[in-house]
């Protein structure tokens, strides 16, 4: 594959949106890898103000184990707040933690 070429890897669905993920070429490794959105650098939110996240993102201070008796997870994928829409292995999901939800409706009413 040419370094300039991007090839669609898969389209993930979460929170009413679609996220196309493309294969990008790593010149040093001489191989392609799926380039997931960077929601930490470029946050995106659902219409309800919930943040999108990838399973591999580092967990935040609000993380909780996804099963009782387990230690707090090191990434969003192991967090009890991480909602995967289609399968238990979806790499893109929605954080359902109320502490991280944007208060969109309240902000819209205040600007009227």
VOZA-130875 format. One record per residue: residue number from 0; x, y, z of N, C-alpha, C, CB in turn. Coordinates in steps of 0.02 Angstrom, whole numbers. Each point is the difference from the previous one (the first is absolute). Glycine has a CB too. Example, Ala and Ser with C-alpha at 12.3 -4.5 7.8 and 13.67 -1.06 7.14 Angstrom:
2
R; i; n_X; n_Y; n_Z; ca_X; ca_Y; ca_Z; c_X; c_Y; c_Z; cb_X; cb_Y; cb_Z
R; 0; 660; -284; 390; -45; 59; 0; 45; 60; 0; -95; -59; 62
R; 1; 77; 112; -98; 42; 59; 3; -39; 55; 37; 59; -32; -108
END
This chain:
112
R; i; n_X; n_Y; n_Z; ca_X; ca_Y; ca_Z; c_X; c_Y; c_Z; cb_X; cb_Y; cb_Z
R; 0; 42; -59; 0; -42; 59; 0; 45; 62; 0; -93; -62; 61
R; 1; 75; 109; -102; 38; 63; -3; -11; 40; 65; -11; 2; -126
R; 2; 62; 33; 151; -7; 38; 61; -56; 52; -2; 120; -19; 18
R; 3; -133; 49; -76; -51; 52; -4; -71; -27; 0; 83; 69; -62
R; 4; -90; -132; 46; -67; -29; -6; -30; -15; 68; 33; -48; -110
R; 5; -97; 64; 116; -37; -20; 59; -56; -46; -25; 28; 107; 65
R; 6; -36; -161; -30; -51; -48; -20; -48; -8; 58; 81; -60; -77
R; 7; -146; 62; 62; -50; -8; 52; 8; -68; 33; -79; 76; -62
R; 8; 84; -76; 127; 8; -60; 39; -68; -26; 22; 114; 38; 40
R; 9; -152; 7; -7; -66; -19; 25; -37; 63; 22; 42; -113; 37
R; 10; -108; 111; -39; -41; 55; 25; -32; -24; 65; -23; 47; -117
R; 11; 37; -11; 172; -29; -17; 65; -59; 47; 14; 112; -42; 42
R; 12; -162; 15; -8; -59; 40; 18; -3; 5; 76; -62; -36; -105
R; 13; 50; 97; 128; -7; 12; 72; -37; 65; 10; 107; -63; 25
R; 14; -152; 65; 23; -34; 61; 18; -36; 35; -57; 84; 12; 87
R; 15; -111; -51; -134; -36; 29; -56; 45; 28; -55; -89; 26; 80
R; 16; 153; -40; -77; 47; 25; -50; 38; -57; -31; 11; 108; 63
R; 17; 21; -94; -119; 44; -48; -33; 70; 29; 0; -94; -44; -73
R; 18; 143; 1; 87; 70; 20; 1; 39; -44; -48; -10; 41; 120
R; 19; 27; -15; -179; 42; -40; -46; 71; -2; 27; -74; 32; -99
R; 20; 103; -91; 100; 69; -9; 23; 40; -24; -60; -35; -27; 120
R; 21; 89; 63; -134; 42; -16; -58; 65; -32; 21; -51; 95; -62
R; 22; 79; -134; 17; 67; -28; 12; 50; 53; -19; -39; -119; -21
R; 23; 87; 132; 65; 54; 46; -15; 65; -39; -1; -62; 98; 53
R; 24; 109; -74; -92; 63; -35; -10; 54; 28; 46; -32; -24; -119
R; 25; 66; -19; 154; 56; 20; 43; 64; -14; -38; -66; -25; 107
R; 26; 101; 77; -125; 61; -5; -41; 54; -40; 36; -28; 110; -53
R; 27; 35; -100; 119; 53; -35; 37; -15; -75; 6; 23; 105; 63
R; 28; -85; -121; -47; -18; -70; 8; -15; -35; -67; -45; 29; 112
R; 29; 35; 12; -164; -16; -26; -66; -64; -43; 1; 122; 1; -28
R; 30; -171; 24; 66; -65; -35; 2; -56; 50; 14; 56; -106; 39
R; 31; -116; 84; -53; -59; 42; 11; -33; -16; 66; -17; 8; -124
R; 32; -18; 42; 152; -36; -9; 63; -64; 42; -3; 109; -21; 64
R; 33; -161; 0; -28; -61; 40; 1; 10; 63; 42; -70; -104; -14
R; 34; 52; 162; -14; 8; 64; 34; -68; 21; 29; 96; 34; -77
R; 35; -105; -46; 141; -62; 17; 34; -2; 75; 16; -7; -116; 48
R; 36; -53; 144; -40; -5; 71; 18; 35; 13; 67; -108; 9; -63
R; 37; 138; 50; 70; 32; 19; 62; -48; 46; 38; 117; -11; -50
R; 38; -161; -19; 90; -51; 39; 35; 30; 39; 59; -85; -85; -34
R; 39; 144; 67; 56; 32; 39; 54; 25; 66; -28; 35; -106; 59
R; 40; -7; 104; -119; 26; 60; -33; -56; 41; -32; 109; -60; -21
R; 41; -158; 25; -7; -56; 32; -35; -66; -29; 26; 72; 20; -103
R; 42; -96; 4; 160; -61; -29; 30; -61; 8; -46; 47; 26; 114
R; 43; -89; -76; -113; -64; 1; -36; -52; -26; 48; 55; -16; -114
R; 44; -117; 39; 105; -54; -18; 47; -63; -22; -37; 47; 82; 82
R; 45; -87; -122; -48; -65; -20; -26; -46; 61; 5; 17; -122; 33
R; 46; -76; 116; -62; -50; 54; 5; -19; 13; 73; -42; -30; -114
R; 47; 49; -20; 157; -16; 7; 71; 59; 26; 40; -82; -94; -12
R; 48; 138; 107; -22; 58; 28; 34; 48; -51; 30; -70; 96; 23
R; 49; 61; -159; -40; 45; -52; 27; 61; -6; -45; -98; -63; 51
R; 50; 157; 57; -21; 61; -3; -41; 11; -68; -33; 49; 85; 76
R; 51; -25; -82; -138; 22; -61; -33; 69; -17; 27; -68; 25; -105
R; 52; 85; -89; 104; 66; -22; 24; 20; -63; -39; -21; 49; 116
R; 53; 85; -62; -116; 24; -64; -28; 17; -45; 59; 44; 55; -107
R; 54; -48; -119; 96; 13; -49; 53; 71; 7; 27; -83; -77; -52
R; 55; 130; 98; 10; 70; 4; 19; 19; 64; 36; 23; -71; -95
R; 56; -68; 120; 99; 16; 62; 35; 16; -14; 73; -74; 65; -78
R; 57; 119; -26; 106; 17; -7; 71; -61; 19; 41; 121; 25; -23
R; 58; -135; -63; 76; -59; 13; 40; 7; 67; 37; -19; -124; 13
R; 59; -39; 153; 4; -2; 65; 34; -11; -11; 75; -45; 55; -105
R; 60; 45; -2; 145; -11; -6; 72; -69; -27; 18; 79; 93; 15
R; 61; -126; -93; -61; -68; -23; 14; -11; -73; -18; -39; 116; -19
R; 62; 91; -151; -3; -8; -69; -23; -24; -45; 56; 90; 19; -84
R; 63; -124; -72; 64; -23; -50; 48; 9; -69; -31; -83; 80; 52
R; 64; 95; -131; -11; 7; -67; -27; -63; -22; -36; 80; -29; 92
R; 65; -73; -12; -143; -60; -24; -36; -31; -61; 32; 49; 45; -104
R; 66; -20; -68; 160; -28; -55; 39; 21; 10; 73; 4; -80; -100
R; 67; -49; 62; 146; 15; 10; 71; 60; -43; 20; -121; 26; 24
R; 68; 162; 1; 20; 58; -35; 24; 62; 9; -43; -77; -80; 48
R; 69; 70; 111; -105; 57; 12; -44; 32; 67; 18; -53; -68; -92
R; 70; 118; 76; 79; 32; 65; 11; -21; 50; -54; 98; -58; 55
R; 71; -89; 123; -42; -17; 50; -52; 42; -14; -63; -28; 86; 89
R; 72; -2; -77; -147; 34; -15; -63; 52; 53; -18; -102; -61; -38
R; 73; 149; 43; -4; 50; 46; -24; -20; 34; -65; 86; -70; 56
R; 74; -140; 45; -87; -23; 30; -63; -76; 2; -1; 103; -42; -59
R; 75; -129; 79; 11; -73; 8; -6; -35; -66; -17; 18; 118; -37
R; 76; 15; -161; 1; -31; -63; -20; -18; -45; 59; 64; 8; -104
R; 77; -29; -1; 159; -15; -40; 59; -44; 36; 51; 108; -56; -18
R; 78; -130; 116; 1; -39; 41; 46; -74; -19; -4; 83; 94; -12
R; 79; -116; -93; 69; -71; -15; 3; -43; 53; -32; 22; -61; 104
R; 80; 4; 121; -115; -38; 54; -32; 3; -5; -77; 24; 72; 99
R; 81; 23; -111; -126; 11; -3; -73; -54; -42; -33; 124; 13; 17
R; 82; -164; 18; -60; -55; -34; -33; 18; -15; -73; -82; 58; 76
R; 83; 81; -122; -92; 12; -23; -68; -67; -15; -32; 115; -48; 29
R; 84; -127; 75; -87; -66; -5; -30; -14; -66; -34; 5; 121; -14
R; 85; 44; -150; -20; -15; -59; -41; 27; -66; 30; 2; 75; -98
R; 86; 61; -77; 116; 29; -61; 28; 40; 16; 62; 4; -53; -114
R; 87; 14; 2; 152; 41; 9; 60; 72; 18; -16; -73; -82; 59
R; 88; 90; 82; -124; 68; 14; -21; 7; 64; -39; 19; -121; -2
R; 89; -72; 161; -4; 3; 62; -38; 55; 46; 30; -124; -9; -30
R; 90; 169; 34; -12; 53; 43; 26; -22; 73; 10; 80; -74; -57
R; 91; -139; 93; 32; -26; 68; 9; -67; -5; 36; 59; 42; -105
R; 92; -67; -1; 156; -62; -2; 39; -16; 68; 28; 20; -119; 28
R; 93; -67; 119; 18; -23; 62; 32; 10; -7; 75; -85; 21; -92
R; 94; 113; 31; 122; 8; 2; 73; -67; 21; 31; 125; 27; -9
R; 95; -153; -69; 51; -65; 13; 30; 5; 33; 69; -45; -97; -64
R; 96; 105; 116; 84; 11; 31; 65; -31; 70; 1; 107; -66; 15
R; 97; -151; 79; 32; -34; 65; 5; 50; 57; 16; -105; -58; 37
R; 98; 159; 41; -2; 50; 52; 17; 34; 29; -62; 19; -59; 110
R; 99; -17; 20; -164; 33; 23; -61; -48; 25; -53; 91; -80; 24
R; 100; -156; 73; -11; -51; 22; -48; -3; 76; -3; -66; -105; 21
R; 101; 66; 132; -81; -8; 72; -10; -73; 18; 12; 97; 4; -84
R; 102; -108; 52; 113; -67; 23; 14; -26; 43; -58; 23; -2; 125
R; 103; -36; -30; -181; -17; 35; -62; -68; 35; 5; 66; -85; -63
R; 104; -117; 51; 87; -66; 30; 3; 0; 62; 44; -51; -112; -18
R; 105; 84; 109; 73; 5; 57; 46; 37; 58; -33; -1; -79; 99
R; 106; 56; 64; -134; 39; 52; -34; -42; 32; -56; 107; -62; 27
R; 107; -146; 22; -63; -42; 27; -54; -53; 46; 27; 20; -103; -67
R; 108; -51; 85; 124; -53; 41; 29; 28; 66; 26; -62; -103; 32
R; 109; 123; 103; -6; 31; 60; 27; 18; 50; -55; 44; -68; 96
R; 110; -32; 43; -156; 20; 45; -55; -60; 30; -36; 102; -67; -13
R; 111; -163; 45; 30; -60; 27; -32; -22; 65; 31; -35; -115; -28
END
